[in-house]
């Protein structure tokens, strides 16, 4: 493909001359100098480099394309052509007639082209493109994937929106996604509908930059023992390789995915040494915040007492400023929502999902801290020194977590701006307080004034790693003591109680 110009295509499932066609229409493109208008002559050079012949309106030159594969279904359309990277945006799901035409011969026609100016997406436009020899392509094999229910996976981007399909060039995999991908590749999942849903997710993200490493670190690092599990890391990486290294053709066949997983798993040693440290400074800081907030919440959950809620909010604000020495945006929003925000809205329901007290509550909080880190990485991906190495390209977090979309919606970058530096001013969505706290509003505003004078951040500041670890151990002990006291006094610690 032309190294100077990278077009983005919109996929349109069409029927032409009683054949199922995927028309990839490109009107704009990215060059080294930014976004440009795409000329037909430029697309012709790109098509030649991909080995795509020009098609006439009778499709007489429509031959089979080497390594070309299409996945189609209710999720939309994914296209793969060997030796090229097809960036598809705005794929429309095909209708039943199109799917029927594609299913019978087992192939579809794929063409790329620049539509005539001011054109409509219709058979007439397609005929005009073919007649003017501005469409290139051939026949591709096809896999039909049908989703039976709404997808449980969501894509959380920098702008705060929650998307059912990826709109960015890179995706960061949450740990729950990796667990699902591994379960299917290893043959551990026996629910056919779930298998199809996970298969569809793999196909939708096939042509994107995928970042699984942080999710693998979360799953392979044992918090309680401070040990790295190299075999678990290898299993997860083998699953990713099985799904994505063979392209759409392999991902469309679960037996091939499972065979590839077993081959990859059997080759080479397990990943990393047993002493490898895969904890991260930012994640530890989030963990410390959630531990402190959980300790405070144990005191407040049995009843609503206005003065106590404000006092606990003040305690958290003092702790985050003086002990942690940096005001981390996500924990601050979570604390505000749960302690002093309106108590019967989604703004507290998502907190209950993040900060649940199960049998292994420290593990729950450890995982929640990773979730916050993942969101932070999505925001950091906009900066020049990008830890995700996406070179400034926007990144989405793909997750099955039902709480994170609410938090993503609560905290958005101010005006969608992409600013440099460690500090980033965030807009807090809905800073309203519970109506029962109105007599305490002056006190709350006094607490918030302190934050107005400090920069908000997504990364820990001057606190060293050793000091941060000591703070974490201190807060773990404090929470354990508090929970033991509440159990002995007969209070059931449950984040579901208001």
Helices and strands as residue ranges (DSSP letters): E 5-16, E 19-31, E 34-37, H 40-49, E 64-73, E 76-80, H 96-105, E 107-113, H 123-131, E 135-145, E 154-156, E 162-163, E 170-173, H 175-185, H 192-204, E 209-211, H 213-220, E 221-222, E 227-228, H 230-244, H 247-251, H 254-266, H 281-300, H 306-322, E 327-328, H 329-339, H 346-354, H 361-380, E 395-399, H 404-410, E 411-413, G 414-416, E 426-428, G 435-440, H 441-452, E 456-457, H 465-488
